[in-house]
Amino acid sequence: MTRCVKRCGEHENETNVREEGVGRMFDVFQSTYALLKLLSISPVAGRKRLQKTIHLLKSAGAPFSYAFRYHHYGPYAHALQEEIDQLVAGGLVEEQLDHDGYVYRLTERGVAFLARLESDGYRFPLDETLYRSLIREQASFLEVVSTYAYFRTLGLTAQEAMDKVRALKPSLADLIPQAVRYYDECIGVKRSGERRSGEHRRDG
């Protein structure tokens, strides 16, 4: 991610290069664009909420490339936190400590760079309604939903995933029924829709 921030200033000199280098440039800036776009919709309060929100957006079909692994507080992507830290260091994102932990929001430089990326054709499919819903939830609730989603993605049945969450997070067990409903209504249905859409395209 260091390369993304370091190359913010270089981007202006590269925008006219649209032949062989376009795929490489797109890879470099695409994840930066996705994070800036998210934060332009609404700031995110808390590192845990940020991690779980993006994991659940990915679980619902958003094409984030971060590899999530299970950690103490549920699915976590080291590369995601590293990228956010680099955006903060580069002045594109502000990290401010308040009563709810670290709050991440775009700076003026971040807004300007996002606009420049959009003018160059960068896009990222985001479910804005789902995003706003996720960031309104308590971080502990997202932790349960995200952990349940993680095990469902690994192929466990609903009951097996619930049993895993209950074993790993006994102090949050009361949230499991509500978390499963949220997953079924907001996350799983989108995954099922994407699978059906993919099967339809293959059949066509």
C-alpha positions as CSV (number, residue, x, y, z in Angstrom):
1,M,0.0,0.0,0.0
2,T,3.0,2.3,0.5
3,R,3.2,2.4,-3.3
4,C,-0.3,3.8,-3.5
5,V,0.4,6.8,-1.2
6,K,3.8,7.4,-2.7
7,R,2.3,7.4,-6.2
8,C,-0.5,9.9,-5.4
9,G,1.6,12.7,-6.7
10,E,2.8,10.6,-9.6
11,H,-0.7,9.8,-10.7
12,E,-1.1,13.1,-12.6
13,N,1.9,12.1,-14.8
14,E,0.4,8.7,-15.6
15,T,-3.1,9.4,-16.5
16,N,-2.3,9.6,-20.2
17,V,-0.7,6.2,-20.2
18,R,-3.6,4.0,-21.3
19,E,-2.0,1.1,-23.2
20,E,0.1,-1.7,-21.7
21,G,0.3,-0.1,-18.3
22,V,-3.4,0.4,-17.7
23,G,-3.9,-3.0,-16.0
24,R,-1.0,-2.5,-13.6
25,M,-2.1,1.1,-12.8
26,F,-5.6,-0.1,-12.1
27,D,-4.4,-2.7,-9.7
28,V,-2.3,-0.2,-7.8
29,F,-5.1,2.3,-7.3
30,Q,-8.2,0.2,-7.2
31,S,-8.1,-0.7,-3.5
32,T,-7.2,2.9,-2.7
33,Y,-10.3,4.1,-4.6
34,A,-12.6,1.6,-2.9
35,L,-11.6,2.7,0.6
36,L,-11.8,6.4,-0.3
37,K,-15.2,5.8,-1.9
38,L,-16.5,4.0,1.3
39,L,-15.3,6.8,3.5
40,S,-16.8,9.4,1.2
41,I,-20.2,7.9,1.9
42,S,-19.7,8.0,5.7
43,P,-16.8,8.0,8.2
44,V,-16.3,4.8,10.2
45,A,-15.8,4.8,13.9
46,G,-13.5,2.0,15.3
47,R,-10.9,-0.3,13.8
48,K,-13.0,-3.3,14.6
49,R,-16.0,-1.9,12.9
50,L,-14.0,-1.0,9.9
51,Q,-12.5,-4.5,9.6
52,K,-15.9,-6.3,10.1
53,T,-17.7,-3.9,7.8
54,I,-15.4,-4.6,4.9
55,H,-15.3,-8.3,5.6
56,L,-19.1,-8.4,5.5
57,L,-19.3,-6.3,2.4
58,K,-16.9,-8.8,0.8
59,S,-19.0,-11.7,2.1
60,A,-22.0,-10.0,0.4
61,G,-20.1,-9.9,-2.9
62,A,-18.1,-6.7,-3.0
63,P,-14.8,-7.6,-4.8
64,F,-12.3,-6.6,-2.1
65,S,-9.1,-8.5,-2.5
66,Y,-8.1,-8.6,1.2
67,A,-7.4,-12.0,2.7
68,F,-9.2,-12.3,6.0
69,R,-8.0,-14.7,8.6
70,Y,-9.6,-15.6,11.9
71,H,-8.2,-13.6,14.9
72,H,-9.3,-13.1,18.5
73,Y,-12.0,-10.6,17.5
74,G,-13.0,-12.5,14.4
75,P,-12.0,-12.1,10.7
76,Y,-9.1,-9.7,10.3
77,A,-7.1,-8.6,7.2
78,H,-3.6,-7.3,8.1
79,A,-3.3,-5.8,4.6
80,L,-6.5,-3.7,5.1
81,Q,-5.2,-2.1,8.3
82,E,-1.8,-1.6,6.7
83,E,-3.5,0.1,3.8
84,I,-5.6,2.4,6.0
85,D,-2.4,3.3,8.0
86,Q,-0.7,4.3,4.7
87,L,-3.7,6.4,3.6
88,V,-3.5,8.2,7.0
89,A,0.3,8.7,6.6
90,G,-0.3,10.0,3.1
91,G,-2.8,12.6,4.3
92,L,-5.8,11.1,2.4
93,V,-7.6,9.8,5.5
94,E,-7.8,11.3,8.9
95,E,-7.6,9.1,12.0
96,Q,-9.0,10.8,15.0
97,L,-9.4,9.2,18.5
98,D,-12.7,9.7,20.3
99,H,-14.9,7.9,22.8
100,D,-15.7,5.2,20.2
101,G,-12.1,4.5,19.2
102,Y,-10.4,5.7,16.1
103,V,-12.7,7.5,13.6
104,Y,-11.7,7.4,9.9
105,R,-12.8,10.1,7.5
106,L,-11.6,11.6,4.3
107,T,-9.4,14.7,4.3
108,E,-9.7,17.4,1.7
109,R,-6.7,15.8,0.0
110,G,-8.5,12.5,0.0
111,V,-11.7,14.0,-1.5
112,A,-9.6,15.6,-4.2
113,F,-7.7,12.4,-5.0
114,L,-11.0,10.4,-5.1
115,A,-12.4,12.9,-7.6
116,R,-9.3,12.5,-9.7
117,L,-9.5,8.7,-9.7
118,E,-13.2,8.9,-10.6
119,S,-12.4,11.3,-13.5
120,D,-10.0,8.7,-14.7
121,G,-12.6,6.0,-14.8
122,Y,-12.2,4.2,-11.5
123,R,-15.3,2.5,-10.2
124,F,-16.0,-0.1,-7.5
125,P,-19.4,-1.8,-6.9
126,L,-20.6,-0.9,-3.4
127,D,-23.9,-1.6,-1.7
128,E,-24.3,1.8,-0.1
129,T,-27.4,0.8,1.8
130,L,-25.7,-2.2,3.3
131,Y,-22.6,-0.2,4.2
132,R,-24.7,2.4,6.1
133,S,-26.5,-0.4,7.9
134,L,-23.3,-2.0,8.9
135,I,-21.6,1.0,10.3
136,R,-24.6,1.8,12.5
137,E,-24.3,-1.5,14.3
138,Q,-22.4,-2.1,17.5
139,A,-18.9,-3.4,16.9
140,S,-19.6,-6.5,19.1
141,F,-22.6,-7.3,17.0
142,L,-20.6,-7.0,13.8
143,E,-18.0,-9.3,15.4
144,V,-20.6,-12.0,15.8
145,V,-22.1,-11.5,12.3
146,S,-18.6,-11.4,10.7
147,T,-17.5,-14.6,12.5
148,Y,-20.6,-16.4,11.5
149,A,-20.2,-15.3,7.9
150,Y,-16.5,-16.4,8.0
151,F,-17.5,-20.0,8.9
152,R,-20.4,-20.0,6.4
153,T,-17.9,-19.0,3.7
154,L,-15.7,-21.9,4.7
155,G,-18.6,-24.2,3.9
156,L,-20.0,-24.9,7.4
157,T,-23.8,-25.3,7.7
158,A,-25.8,-22.7,9.6
159,Q,-25.9,-24.9,12.7
160,E,-22.2,-25.7,12.5
161,A,-21.3,-22.1,12.1
162,M,-23.5,-21.1,15.1
163,D,-21.9,-23.8,17.2
164,K,-18.4,-22.4,16.3
165,V,-19.4,-18.9,17.1
166,R,-20.9,-20.0,20.4
167,A,-17.7,-21.9,21.3
168,L,-15.4,-19.1,20.3
169,K,-17.4,-16.2,21.8
170,P,-19.4,-17.4,24.8
171,S,-19.7,-13.9,26.2
172,L,-21.5,-12.8,23.0
173,A,-23.7,-15.9,22.6
174,D,-26.9,-13.9,23.2
175,L,-26.3,-12.0,20.0
176,I,-26.1,-15.1,17.8
177,P,-29.8,-15.4,16.9
178,Q,-30.0,-11.8,15.9
179,A,-26.7,-12.0,14.1
180,V,-27.8,-15.0,12.1
181,R,-31.0,-13.2,11.1
182,Y,-29.0,-10.2,10.0
183,Y,-26.7,-12.4,7.9
184,D,-29.6,-14.2,6.3
185,E,-31.5,-11.0,5.4
186,C,-28.6,-8.8,4.5
187,I,-25.5,-10.9,3.6
188,G,-26.5,-14.4,2.6
189,V,-29.3,-13.4,0.3
190,K,-26.8,-11.3,-1.7
191,R,-24.3,-14.2,-1.9
192,S,-27.1,-16.5,-3.1
193,G,-28.2,-13.9,-5.7
194,E,-24.6,-13.6,-7.0
195,R,-24.3,-17.4,-7.3
196,R,-27.6,-17.6,-9.2
197,S,-26.5,-14.7,-11.5
198,G,-23.1,-16.5,-12.2
199,E,-24.8,-19.7,-13.0
200,H,-27.2,-17.9,-15.3
201,R,-24.3,-16.3,-17.2
202,R,-22.6,-19.6,-17.6
203,D,-25.8,-21.3,-18.8
204,G,-26.3,-18.4,-21.3
